[in-house]
Amino acid sequence: MNQLPESNSVDLRGQGKSLYPCGRPLLSFPEPLKLVILGATGSIGLQTLKIVRANPERLQVVAVSCLGRWTELIQELDLLATACPGCVPPLVAICDPAARKEASQSGKFGARLLGEGASALVEAVETPEDVHVVVNGVVGAAGLAPTLSAARRGVRIALANKESLVVGGDLVTREVFDHGAEILPVDSEHSAMAQCLSGRTESEIHKLILTASGGPFRQTGAAELEKVNLVQVLNHPTWNMGPKITVDSATLMNKGLEIIEAHFLFCVPYERIDVVVHPGSYIHSLVEFVDGALLAQLGTPDMKLPIQYAISGEKHWTLPGSRLDLLEIGQLLFDKPDIERFPCLELARQAGRTGGSATIALNGANEVAVAALLEEKIRYADIPRIIEEVLSSQPSHSVGSLQEALAFDTQARRVADALVARISTTAR
């Protein structure tokens, strides 16, 4: 990969300002907050809907999207209507063309049904008359376009789609600054950092420390990793997540993507973003300040907390659920990640340092490889090999528009697809 100066991305972010509104007033909206929920039938979306049902006086859904599970979406919207009587039913975007056709023929949505394909996500953001918060729970690079649209509306973006910053970090930050939008992170690790940084300034930050559970293979030897099966990969010891993120957690690519996300959110150089393995997942992340003080955010592994914290504008609303028992925990264990056994972590860091289209290639190759693993076309250990080969074959370029980002993404996926085909053919 050809190295691009790291300062290029910093210049685009307002002369070194943090993308996250650290030390700055947050946007203020009247209640009920009007929400767009992208990926409403995914893990983040379903938990967001639970939060809305628990806070009908504070939150109102004006649009939702799903990929194809429209019958499940109907059930969720029925629950929402019961919890929020009198609320106008939300607009609905169903991205998969075949699923949208079925939904349209069912007559369940009527005139509320928006378009199809990738543009449906953007339509869900842009169509409602009033929007205060866009919850982006879409998985993968498909989440970038609606994030850009939300930024142009100048709203609060509760961002669970880390790929928006991995693929289009410079593009997103430019739009956020130009239009007065704000991004509040939903990833538990970045939400933890945000809670530690509330009321601080960027000049106080010395280091960010991401915690990783270590996934299902934390203690698995290198030789055994060559033979693990899909059931083992998807058996995460701590979190209950969608299959793609669960695979990323097993390879530690999820933590690599979070390094890039943290770099863009908090404007901290890559050499000052660390990862430690913390098997219990009680500490979600830490911030080290310039005076040596460390602040950490602890809690049970419940994604409703960071989702609600972002939606509310960093308010700690009442949230029913289990509480962390420090006496039951007893000890907090930490370890250093093994980049020899988990090379995806270092591949992500290198791509971030290179900048430009390198992170797009990283993400595209990873998405293709993970999809191939889930279809059992390749093995777990093939994932980093595919990513490394794609990165080596793609020179890095500056990215000035969404169209350029999508073109680089397509190119990387084409190379990754060819590698998957070669590996799966060889395996047979």
N, C-alpha and C positions, 0 to 999 in steps of 0.2 A: 504494500500500500504506500502511495506517495503521501508524505506528511504535509498536512496543512497547518498553518500557525493556529494554535489554540486561541490566540487573541482575536481572530476573525469573528468567532461566535460571540465573544464578550462584547465587541463593538456593536454588534447587532442587538445586543440586549441592553441598550441604553447606557453605554459607557461604563459597563461593569456593575450595573444595578442588578439586584436579585429579581428574578422573575416572580418568585413568591413574595407577597407583600409584607416582608419582614420589617417591623418597625413602622409600617405605614397604616393609616386607617383603612379598614375594609369597606367595601361597598355596602350601602344601607338600602334595604328594600322593605316595603310595607308587607305585613302579613295579611292573608296567607301568601307565602312564597309560591310562585308559579313555576312548576318543574317540567322540564323535558327529560325523560328517562330513555336513554339509548341502550339497547341490549336488555330490555325489560324482562326477558325470560331466562337470562343468564344469572349467575350467582350474585353479582353486584346488583343487578336490576331487581331480582326477587327480594333481596334484603332491603333495597330502597323502598319498594312497595310496602313492606312490613312497617318501615319507619313512617311512611305517609299514613298508613291506616292507624297507627298509634298516635298521630298528631294531626287529626283532620282540621283542627282550627288554625294550625300553623302552616300547613302544606297543601297544595292543590296541584294535581297532575294535569298538564294541558296537552301533552303529546307523549307518545311512547313508540318505541320501535322494537322489532324482533327480527331475527333472520328468517325463521320458517315455522316456529312452533306456535302457530296462531290459535290453535284450540286451547293450549295451555294459557295463552295470553287472555283469551276470553274468560277463563276461570278466574284469573287474577283481577281482571277489570270488574267482574261481578263482585268479588270481595271488596274491591275499592269502592264500588257504588254503594255497597251496604254500609261501609265505614264513613263515607262522605256523602250522605244523602243531600240532594239538591245541587251537587257539583255537576258542571257540564261534562259529559263524557269526553275523554281526551281524543285527539287525533291519533291515527294509527298508521305507522309505516311498517310494511312487511317487505323485507329486502329480496328474499328469494322469489323469482318470478312465478314459479310453479305454485308455491305456497300462497302467494298473493292472489293468484287466479282462483284457487280453491276458496280462499277467504272471501273474495268478491262474490263468487257464485253462491256462497252460503247466506249472503244477505245480513250477516251479523253486524257489520260495521257501517254499511250504508255510505253516506257522503263523507263520513269521517276517515275513510281509507285514502291514504296518500299514495305516492308512486311506488316504484320498485327499483331494485338494484342499488348500487352504491349511492346514487343521488337521493334515494329515499331518506337516508340519514340526514343529509343536508336539509331536505325539505321539512323534516320533523323539527329541526332547529329554527328554520326561517319562517315557517307558515304561521304559527300562533301569533296573535296580535301582541300579547304581553308574555314575556319570559323573564324570569329573574335568575334561575339556576338551571344549567344543563348538566345532568349527571351522565358522563360518558363511560358506560360500562361495556362498550364494544371491545372485542378481543382482536388484536392485530392492527396492521397498518390501515385497515379500513376506517379506523377511528380518527385519522388525521383530518380529513376533509370537514367533518362536522365540528371538530375542535376549532378549526380556523373560522368556520361560520359563526360559532358561538363567540369567539373573540371579536369578530367584526360587529356583533350585536352589543358588545360592551357589557356582557353579563358575567355572573359568577360561573366558573367552570369547575364542577366537582369531578376531578380527573382520576379515573381508575384506569384509563387507557394509556399506559406508559409509552406505548409505541408512538403516540402523538409527538412526544418529545424526542424519542430515539430516532424516528424517521424524519421529523420536521421541526426539531427544536428551534432552529434559527427563524423559521417561518412563523411558528406559533408565537415566539417571544416578540417578534416585530409587530404582529397583529395585536397582541395583548397591550403593548405599550402605545401603539397608535390609536387604539379605540377605547382605552380606559377599562378594559376587562380585567378580571383577576382569575388566577388559577389557585384553587385550594386542593391539595392532594388527597386522594382517597386511599392509595396504597398505605397499608398500616405502618410501614417503615417511614415513609415521608410525612405522613400525618403525625407520627411520633416526633419527628424533628420539628415540624411546624409548632406542635404544642410546647416543645422545649424553647423554641425561638420566639414565642409570642411576646411582643413588646420589646424585642431586642433590635439591634442594628447589625448590618452585615459585617461591620468592622470588628464586632465582638467575636465572630466565629473563627476558630482555629481549625477544627477538624470535624467532619461528619463520620459517624460510625454506624454502618448498617449491620443489623444482626440477621443471621441466616440459621434456620433450623438445622441445616445440613441434609435435609431430605431423607429418603428411605435408605440411601447408600452411604451415609456418613461414616460407617465403620466397615464398608465393603472393600475388599482388596482390589487392586487393579485387574488382576487376572479374572476375578469373579465378575467384574463389571462388563467384561466381554460377553458374558453368557446370561445376563439378567433378562427376564421376559417382561412383557407389557404389564401384566398384573402386578408385578413387583414395582415397576416404575410408577404406577398410579396409586400405590399404597402409601400416601403421605402420612407421616406420623403425627402431624399436628393440625394442619389446616384442611378444611373441606372445600375444594375449589374445582373449577372446571378442568377438563382434561389437558388443555394446552398449557395452562399455568402450572398444573401439577407436574407435567413433564419438564417444564422450564425449572421448576424447583428441584427436581431430581438431578438435573445437569448443572445446577447453579447458574444457568443462563438468566434466570429470573433476577438473580442478584446482580449480574452483570448489566442487565438493562436498567436496573434500579440505580446503579452507579451513574449511568448516563443521565437518567431522569433527575437525580439529585444535583448533578453538575449544572443542568439547565435551570432547575427550580431555585437553587440557592446560590448560584454563581460562585461555587467553590472549585478550585482546580482539582483535576483528577488525582494528583499525588496527595491530596489532603482529604480523600474519601476512602475510608477503610471498610473492610468487611470482617466481622468475627462470627464464628459459628457459636450459636447459643441454642442448644437442643430443646430447651423447655419452651422457647418462644414467649417467655413472659416479658422480657424487655424487647420492645419493638424497634428501638433505635436510640442512639445517644448523640449528643452534641458536646464537643469539647471546646471551651472558650479560650480566649487568648491568655487568661490568667491561670489556666490549668484546671478550672472547675469543669466537672462533667455533670450534665443533666440527662436523665433518661426518663422515658415514658414506659410504664408497666401496665399490663392489663391482661385479661384473658384473651385467647385468640378468637375474637368475635368481630367480624368486619362491620357490623352495624355501628360500632362506636366511631371509626374513622369516617364512615359514610355520613353519619348524622352530624359529626363535627364540621365537615366540609360544607354540607348543605346549609346548616344553620348560620354559617359565617363565624365559625369558631366559638360556638356557645356550647356549654355542657348541659344539654337538656337531659331530663330524667330518661333513663334507658333501662328497662327491666332486663334482668338476666343474671348470670352468675358473676360473682365478685372474686377477685384474686385474694387468696388466703396466703399471706406471707409465711405464716407458721407451717402451713402444709407444704409450701415450696421447699423450705429449709435452706437449700444451697442454690446459688446461681452459677452455672458452669459455662465456661467459654473455651474456645479452641481456635486455632488458626486454620483457615481453609486450605486444603491441599490442591494447589493448581495443577499438579501433575495428574491427579486422578480426576479433577474437574477443570479441564482446560477452557471450557466456555467462559469462565469468569475472567480469565486473562485475555481471551480473544475480544470480549466486550470492552475491556479497559483499553486495549490497544486501538480498537476501532474508534472509541471516544476520543482518544488523544489525536488520532489521525484527523478526525473531523470530516466535514463535508459529506459526501455520499457513502463513506465507509460504514457509518452506522446504519444506513439504509440497506446496504448489502448484507451486513450482519443480521439485521432483523428479517429480511426477506429469505435469506438462506435458512435461518433458524425456523421460520414458519413452515417452509417447505419440508424441512427435515422432520420436524415434530409431526406434521400431518402424515408423512410417510411412515413414521414409527407407529402412530395410532392406527394406521391401516396395515401394520405389520409387514411392510415392504422392506424395512431396514431394521437394524438392531440399535439399541440404545447407544452403544459405543460409536456408531457411525455418525451421530449427530455432530460432534465437534469436528470430525474429519471433513464432513461436507462443508461446514461453515468456514473452516480454515482454507479449504481449496477455493471456495468462492471469493473470499477476501483477497487471496493471493492473485486471483485472476482479474480482479476489478480495480483499476486505478481510481483513486479518489478525486472527486471534482467538487467544486463549490456548487451549492444548490440554491437557486434564486426564486423558485416558484413551486407550487404544488404540482404542476405538470412535469417539471424536471424531476421532482422527487418520485413521482409515480413511474416515470420512464426508467430511472435508476433501479427502482424496486422491481419492475418487470424484467429488466436485464438480469438482475441477480437471481430472480426466481427461475429464469430460463436455464441458467447455468446449474442451479441447484437441482432442478428437475432432471436434467441430463445425468447428473451424478447419482441421483436416486435410481434412475432407470438402469444405469450401469451396475450399481451395487445389487439391486434386486435381481437382475439377470444373472450376475455372477453367483449370487447366493443359491439360485435354483440349479 
